[in-house]
Amino acid sequence: MDQVARTTVPDAVAKLAAQVTEAANRIQPVVVETPVEKIEGFAPDRGADLFFKLENLQKTGSFKLRGASNKILSLSPAEAAQGVIAASNGNHGLGVAAAAKAAGIAAEVYVSNYVSPSKARRIQEYGARVKRVGNDPLDAELAARAAASDQGKVFISPYNDIQVMAGQGTLAVELLRQLEPLDAIFVAVGGGGLIGGIGAYLKCASPRAEVVGCWPENSPVLYESIKAGCIVDIAERPTLSESTSGGLEPGCVTLEICSGVIDACVLVSETEILNAMRKVRTLKGWIIEGAAAVAVAAFLKNAERYNGKRVAVVICGANVSEKVLSVLG
């Protein structure tokens, strides 16, 4: 576990925390306040009070609805009339499609050619158009941004958007209402929108809480970028954590925020991710997606550090692709 020392809250973090509070009020009518469940017997020899924040029970099966809803509900009438464009290989696309449908506006979602067929189908079932571009989520993201610019439409990034980050951070508003005091929270990291929003709010509302970023070893782009102090391009390998895979857009706003809010970093192997998925299924009967299992695996890897502490793990989603299900067995 890599740990980060800091003494002050950056201005950008404080500003985002205020936007999280605004977002919580804005999206409250359209999202589910997901439950927190105490998990007994998961790591019985380690002594932590462990809780799961169950975003797998959110509408669309993922936290992504929060950010998409905040962005769409923040549009001007003229922007909404034009419709929106997004890029996603699954959960963000589902969130945008569902939020757009609820708001009565048109949406188009760009995906890579390796998108899960079931996720693409579900996006279409919400009424959004799906367009396949390239072999990497970043290819689809760049193409979607270009199309939005050409067509005069608002682009909704999966992570590179302050309003999206603020929406994701509303999870922390709920969590403190449900679980305060909180000593640590484990969050899977892809583009950084979820942990950036959560971390910004907690740094202001509950600074005692340690924010732990969790990555698959096979896809640690933001981890390496934080270490380097700039966006870096690194080779990725296949991962069960499909929702966190893919590169980062140049100039990504999450780099500054995440550098200011993540207190510790954990990387986990594919074997550890798979074992965490199976452990949750055995203990609770739940099938969680690989990204959620990244956070679970990271806790298990470091559980002894949290003896006597109140720890939350974000179960960020339950939308498991056919490919991952075949590996899960």
C-alpha positions as CSV (number, residue, x, y, z in Angstrom):
1,M,0.0,0.0,0.0
2,D,1.4,3.4,-1.1
3,Q,0.5,6.2,1.3
4,V,0.3,10.0,0.6
5,A,1.0,12.7,3.1
6,R,-0.7,16.1,2.8
7,T,-1.6,18.9,5.2
8,T,-4.1,21.2,3.3
9,V,-7.2,20.8,1.1
10,P,-6.5,22.3,-2.3
11,D,-8.9,25.0,-3.5
12,A,-10.1,22.8,-6.4
13,V,-11.1,20.1,-3.9
14,A,-13.0,22.4,-1.7
15,K,-14.9,23.9,-4.6
16,L,-15.8,20.4,-5.8
17,A,-17.0,19.4,-2.3
18,A,-19.5,22.3,-2.5
19,Q,-20.7,21.2,-5.9
20,V,-21.2,17.7,-4.5
21,T,-23.6,19.1,-1.9
22,E,-25.5,20.9,-4.6
23,A,-25.6,17.8,-6.7
24,A,-27.0,15.7,-3.9
25,N,-30.0,18.1,-3.7
26,R,-30.4,18.1,-7.5
27,I,-30.4,14.4,-8.2
28,Q,-32.2,13.2,-5.0
29,P,-35.5,12.7,-6.8
30,V,-34.1,10.5,-9.6
31,V,-31.6,8.2,-7.9
32,V,-31.9,5.5,-5.2
33,E,-30.3,6.1,-1.8
34,T,-28.4,2.8,-1.7
35,P,-28.1,0.9,1.5
36,V,-25.0,0.3,3.6
37,E,-24.7,-3.3,5.0
38,K,-22.4,-4.5,7.7
39,I,-20.5,-7.5,6.5
40,E,-19.8,-10.1,9.2
41,G,-17.4,-13.0,8.8
42,F,-15.6,-11.6,5.7
43,A,-12.2,-11.2,7.3
44,P,-13.0,-12.6,10.8
45,D,-9.4,-12.6,12.0
46,R,-8.7,-9.0,11.1
47,G,-11.0,-7.1,13.4
48,A,-12.3,-4.3,11.2
49,D,-15.9,-3.2,11.3
50,L,-16.6,-3.7,7.5
51,F,-19.5,-2.2,5.6
52,F,-20.4,-2.4,1.9
53,K,-22.0,0.6,0.2
54,L,-24.3,-1.2,-2.2
55,E,-24.3,0.8,-5.4
56,N,-24.9,-2.5,-7.2
57,L,-28.5,-1.8,-6.1
58,Q,-28.6,1.6,-7.8
59,K,-30.9,2.1,-10.8
60,T,-29.0,0.7,-13.9
61,G,-26.9,-1.4,-11.5
62,S,-24.1,1.1,-11.0
63,F,-23.1,4.5,-9.4
64,K,-22.8,6.0,-12.9
65,L,-26.4,7.2,-12.9
66,R,-25.4,9.8,-10.2
67,G,-23.0,11.7,-12.4
68,A,-25.0,11.4,-15.6
69,S,-28.1,12.7,-13.8
70,N,-26.3,15.7,-12.3
71,K,-24.9,16.6,-15.7
72,I,-28.1,16.3,-17.6
73,L,-30.2,18.1,-14.9
74,S,-27.6,20.9,-15.1
75,L,-28.2,21.5,-18.8
76,S,-29.8,24.7,-20.1
77,P,-33.1,24.2,-22.0
78,A,-31.2,25.0,-25.3
79,E,-28.5,22.4,-24.5
80,A,-31.1,19.8,-23.5
81,A,-33.0,20.4,-26.8
82,Q,-29.9,19.4,-28.8
83,G,-29.5,16.1,-27.0
84,V,-26.2,14.7,-25.6
85,I,-23.4,12.5,-26.6
86,A,-21.4,10.2,-24.3
87,A,-18.7,7.6,-24.5
88,S,-18.7,4.4,-22.4
89,N,-18.2,0.7,-22.6
90,G,-21.1,0.1,-20.3
91,N,-22.1,1.6,-17.0
92,H,-21.7,5.3,-17.9
93,G,-23.5,4.7,-21.1
94,L,-26.4,3.1,-19.2
95,G,-26.4,6.0,-16.7
96,V,-26.5,8.6,-19.5
97,A,-29.2,6.7,-21.4
98,A,-31.4,6.3,-18.3
99,A,-30.9,9.9,-17.2
100,A,-31.6,11.2,-20.7
101,K,-34.8,9.1,-20.9
102,A,-36.0,10.4,-17.5
103,A,-35.3,14.0,-18.7
104,G,-36.9,13.4,-22.1
105,I,-33.9,14.2,-24.2
106,A,-32.0,12.4,-26.9
107,A,-28.7,10.6,-26.2
108,E,-26.1,8.9,-28.4
109,V,-23.4,6.7,-26.7
110,Y,-20.1,5.9,-28.4
111,V,-18.6,2.5,-27.4
112,S,-15.5,0.6,-28.5
113,N,-15.8,-2.5,-30.6
114,Y,-15.1,-4.7,-27.5
115,V,-18.2,-3.5,-25.6
116,S,-20.1,-6.3,-23.9
117,P,-23.1,-7.2,-26.1
118,S,-25.4,-7.2,-23.1
119,K,-24.4,-3.7,-22.0
120,A,-24.8,-2.3,-25.5
121,R,-28.2,-3.9,-25.7
122,R,-29.3,-2.4,-22.4
123,I,-28.1,1.1,-23.5
124,Q,-30.3,0.8,-26.5
125,E,-33.3,-0.4,-24.4
126,Y,-33.2,3.0,-22.6
127,G,-33.7,4.6,-26.0
128,A,-30.1,5.8,-26.7
129,R,-28.4,5.3,-30.0
130,V,-25.1,3.2,-29.8
131,K,-22.2,3.9,-32.1
132,R,-19.1,1.6,-32.2
133,V,-15.7,3.2,-32.7
134,G,-12.2,1.8,-32.3
135,N,-10.8,-1.0,-30.1
136,D,-10.2,1.0,-26.9
137,P,-12.6,3.0,-24.7
138,L,-10.3,6.1,-25.2
139,D,-10.8,5.8,-29.0
140,A,-14.6,5.9,-28.5
141,E,-14.2,8.8,-26.1
142,L,-12.1,11.0,-28.4
143,A,-14.5,10.2,-31.3
144,A,-17.5,11.1,-29.2
145,R,-16.0,14.4,-28.2
146,A,-15.2,15.3,-31.8
147,A,-18.8,14.4,-32.9
148,A,-20.3,16.5,-30.1
149,S,-18.2,19.5,-31.1
150,D,-19.2,19.1,-34.8
151,Q,-22.9,18.7,-34.0
152,G,-23.1,21.4,-31.3
153,K,-24.1,18.9,-28.6
154,V,-23.0,18.6,-25.0
155,F,-20.5,15.7,-24.4
156,I,-20.8,13.9,-21.1
157,S,-17.5,12.3,-20.2
158,P,-17.4,9.2,-17.9
159,Y,-15.0,11.1,-15.6
160,N,-13.5,14.2,-17.2
161,D,-16.3,16.6,-16.2
162,I,-16.6,18.4,-12.8
163,Q,-20.4,18.1,-12.8
164,V,-20.1,14.3,-13.4
165,M,-17.6,14.0,-10.6
166,A,-19.9,16.0,-8.3
167,G,-22.7,13.7,-9.1
168,Q,-20.6,10.6,-8.3
169,G,-19.5,12.2,-5.0
170,T,-23.1,12.2,-3.8
171,L,-22.5,8.7,-2.7
172,A,-20.3,10.1,0.1
173,V,-23.1,12.4,1.2
174,E,-25.3,9.4,1.7
175,L,-22.5,7.4,3.3
176,L,-21.8,9.9,6.1
177,R,-25.5,10.1,6.8
178,Q,-25.6,6.3,7.1
179,L,-22.2,5.4,8.7
180,E,-20.5,8.3,10.4
181,P,-17.9,8.1,11.9
182,L,-16.0,6.6,9.0
183,D,-12.3,5.7,9.3
184,A,-11.5,4.6,5.7
185,I,-13.2,4.0,2.3
186,F,-12.0,1.7,-0.5
187,V,-12.9,2.8,-4.0
188,A,-12.0,1.3,-7.4
189,V,-10.4,3.7,-9.7
190,G,-10.6,4.0,-13.5
191,G,-10.8,7.6,-14.8
192,G,-11.1,8.9,-11.3
193,G,-14.6,10.5,-11.3
194,L,-16.0,8.4,-8.5
195,I,-13.1,8.6,-6.1
196,G,-12.5,12.2,-7.0
197,G,-16.1,13.2,-6.1
198,I,-16.1,11.0,-2.9
199,G,-12.7,12.1,-1.8
200,A,-13.4,15.8,-2.3
201,Y,-16.6,15.7,-0.2
202,L,-14.9,13.6,2.6
203,K,-11.9,15.9,2.8
204,C,-14.2,18.7,3.8
205,A,-17.0,16.9,5.6
206,S,-15.0,14.1,7.3
207,P,-11.3,14.6,7.0
208,R,-10.5,11.8,9.4
209,A,-11.6,9.3,6.7
210,E,-8.8,7.8,4.7
211,V,-9.5,7.6,1.0
212,V,-8.0,4.5,-0.5
213,G,-7.7,4.2,-4.3
214,C,-7.8,0.7,-5.7
215,W,-6.5,-0.4,-9.1
216,P,-6.1,-3.6,-11.0
217,E,-2.4,-4.2,-11.7
218,N,-3.3,-4.7,-15.4
219,S,-4.8,-1.2,-15.7
220,P,-3.2,1.4,-13.4
221,V,-3.2,4.4,-15.7
222,L,-4.4,7.1,-13.2
223,Y,-2.1,5.6,-10.5
224,E,0.9,6.0,-12.7
225,S,-0.2,9.4,-13.8
226,I,-0.6,10.6,-10.2
227,K,2.9,9.3,-9.5
228,A,4.3,11.1,-12.6
229,G,2.3,14.3,-12.0
230,C,1.0,14.2,-15.5
231,I,-1.1,12.0,-17.8
232,V,1.0,9.1,-19.0
233,D,0.3,6.5,-21.6
234,I,1.0,3.0,-20.4
235,A,0.3,-0.4,-21.9
236,E,-2.7,-2.1,-20.4
237,R,-3.4,-5.8,-20.2
238,P,-6.9,-7.5,-20.0
239,T,-8.6,-7.2,-16.7
240,L,-11.7,-8.5,-15.0
241,S,-12.3,-4.9,-13.9
242,E,-13.7,-3.9,-17.3
243,S,-15.3,-0.8,-16.0
244,T,-12.0,0.8,-14.9
245,S,-10.0,-0.1,-18.0
246,G,-8.9,2.3,-20.7
247,G,-6.6,5.3,-21.0
248,L,-7.1,8.9,-19.9
249,E,-8.0,11.8,-22.0
250,P,-5.3,14.5,-22.3
251,G,-5.9,17.4,-19.8
252,C,-8.2,15.2,-17.6
253,V,-9.6,17.2,-14.7
254,T,-9.5,14.2,-12.4
255,L,-5.7,14.1,-12.1
256,E,-5.5,17.3,-10.0
257,I,-8.5,16.3,-7.8
258,C,-7.4,12.7,-7.3
259,S,-3.9,13.8,-6.5
260,G,-5.4,16.0,-3.7
261,V,-7.8,13.5,-2.2
262,I,-6.3,9.9,-2.4
263,D,-4.5,9.0,0.8
264,A,-3.4,5.5,-0.1
265,C,-3.1,3.4,-3.2
266,V,-3.5,-0.4,-3.6
267,L,-2.9,-2.5,-6.7
268,V,-4.4,-6.0,-6.9
269,S,-3.8,-8.9,-9.3
270,E,-6.4,-10.6,-11.5
271,T,-6.3,-13.6,-9.2
272,E,-7.1,-11.4,-6.2
273,I,-10.0,-9.8,-8.1
274,L,-11.4,-13.1,-9.1
275,N,-11.1,-14.5,-5.5
276,A,-12.9,-11.4,-4.2
277,M,-15.8,-11.9,-6.6
278,R,-16.1,-15.5,-5.5
279,K,-15.8,-14.7,-1.8
280,V,-18.6,-12.2,-2.1
281,R,-20.7,-14.6,-4.0
282,T,-20.1,-17.4,-1.4
283,L,-20.7,-15.2,1.6
284,K,-23.6,-13.1,0.4
285,G,-24.9,-14.7,-2.8
286,W,-24.2,-11.6,-4.8
287,I,-22.5,-11.4,-8.2
288,I,-20.6,-8.1,-8.3
289,E,-18.6,-6.7,-11.2
290,G,-14.8,-6.8,-11.4
291,A,-14.4,-3.1,-10.5
292,A,-16.3,-3.7,-7.3
293,A,-14.2,-6.7,-6.6
294,V,-11.0,-4.6,-7.0
295,A,-12.0,-2.5,-4.0
296,V,-13.0,-5.7,-2.0
297,A,-9.6,-7.3,-2.9
298,A,-7.7,-4.2,-1.9
299,F,-9.4,-4.3,1.5
300,L,-8.6,-7.9,2.0
301,K,-5.0,-7.4,1.0
302,N,-4.6,-4.7,3.8
303,A,-7.3,-5.6,6.3
304,E,-4.9,-6.0,9.2
305,R,-4.1,-2.3,9.0
306,Y,-7.8,-1.5,9.9
307,N,-8.2,-3.5,13.1
308,G,-10.8,-1.7,15.2
309,K,-11.6,0.8,12.4
310,R,-14.9,1.4,10.6
311,V,-14.3,0.7,6.9
312,A,-16.5,1.1,3.9
313,V,-16.0,-0.6,0.6
314,V,-17.9,0.8,-2.4
315,I,-19.6,-2.0,-4.3
316,C,-19.7,0.1,-7.4
317,G,-21.8,-2.1,-9.7
318,A,-23.2,-5.4,-10.6
319,N,-23.2,-5.3,-14.4
320,V,-21.1,-8.3,-15.2
321,S,-20.3,-9.1,-18.9
322,E,-20.7,-12.5,-20.4
323,K,-16.9,-12.8,-20.7
324,V,-16.3,-12.2,-17.0
325,L,-19.2,-14.4,-16.0
326,S,-17.5,-17.3,-17.9
327,V,-14.3,-16.8,-15.9
328,L,-16.2,-16.5,-12.6
329,G,-17.7,-19.9,-13.1
